[in-house]
Amino acid sequence: MKYWIWLGILISANAVADEPYRYDPARMQALIKVRCQELVDKQAVIEKRERLGHNQRWDQEKMSRRKAELREQYDRECTQPLAAPAAAPAGKPRY
C-alpha cells in the first residue's frame, strides 16, 4: 500500500515539475549587480568599524584580512565583462 502511495507522489511531483533552466542574460546581470553591491556594502561596514576606533589588535588584523578578501572577490567577479554564452552546435544531436 505504501509503495503505491509513494509511487503516486513521485509521478505527480514529476508531472508538475518546472521547466528546465534557461539562461537569461538580463537576470544574470541583475544577480551580478546585486552580488557586487553586497561586496561593496560589506567593505563599507569594515571601513566604518575601522574609522570608529576602539578596535583590538586582533580585530584590526581580522578586518584587514577580510577587507583584502572582499577586494579580491570584487576584482575577480565584478570588474571583468561577462563572457558570451556558448553557441549551440549546428545540426541534430547525436542521441
C-alpha positions in Angstrom: 0.0 0.0 0.0 2.7 2.5 1.0 4.6 1.6 -2.2 1.6 2.8 -4.4 1.3 6.0 -2.4 4.9 6.9 -2.8 4.8 5.9 -6.4 1.8 8.2 -6.9 3.6 11.1 -5.1 6.7 10.7 -7.2 4.8 10.6 -10.5 2.7 13.6 -9.6 5.7 15.6 -8.5 7.4 14.8 -11.8 4.4 15.8 -13.8 4.2 19.3 -12.2 7.9 20.0 -12.3 9.0 23.4 -13.6 10.6 24.0 -17.0 14.3 23.2 -17.3 16.6 26.2 -16.5 17.2 28.5 -19.4 20.0 31.1 -19.4 18.7 34.6 -19.2 21.4 37.3 -19.7 19.3 40.1 -18.1 18.6 38.0 -15.0 22.3 37.1 -14.8 23.3 40.8 -15.0 20.9 41.6 -12.2 22.2 38.9 -10.0 25.8 40.0 -10.6 24.9 43.6 -9.8 23.3 42.5 -6.5 26.3 40.4 -5.6 28.7 43.3 -6.4 26.7 45.7 -4.3 26.8 43.2 -1.4 30.6 43.1 -1.6 30.7 46.9 -1.6 28.4 47.1 1.4 30.4 44.6 3.4 33.6 46.6 2.6 31.9 49.8 3.7 30.9 48.2 7.1 34.5 47.2 7.7 35.7 50.7 6.8 33.2 52.2 9.2 34.3 50.0 12.0 37.9 50.9 11.3 37.0 54.7 11.4 35.1 54.3 14.7 38.2 53.1 16.5 38.2 51.2 19.8 39.3 48.0 17.9 41.6 45.5 19.4 44.7 44.4 17.5 43.2 41.0 16.6 40.0 42.8 15.3 42.1 45.1 13.1 44.0 42.1 11.7 40.8 40.2 11.1 39.2 43.2 9.4 42.2 43.9 7.2 42.3 40.2 6.1 38.5 40.3 5.3 38.8 43.6 3.5 41.6 42.2 1.3 39.4 39.1 0.6 36.5 41.3 -0.4 38.7 43.4 -2.6 40.0 40.3 -4.4 36.4 38.9 -4.8 35.2 42.2 -6.2 38.1 42.4 -8.7 37.6 38.8 -9.8 33.7 38.9 -10.0 32.8 42.5 -10.8 35.4 44.2 -12.9 35.6 41.7 -15.8 32.9 41.7 -18.5 30.7 38.6 -18.8 31.6 36.0 -21.4 29.0 35.5 -24.1 27.2 32.2 -23.8 28.5 29.4 -26.0 26.6 29.0 -29.2 24.5 25.8 -29.7 26.1 23.3 -32.1 24.5 23.2 -35.5 22.7 20.2 -36.7 20.9 17.4 -35.0 22.1 16.0 -31.7 23.7 12.6 -31.9 21.5 10.8 -29.4 
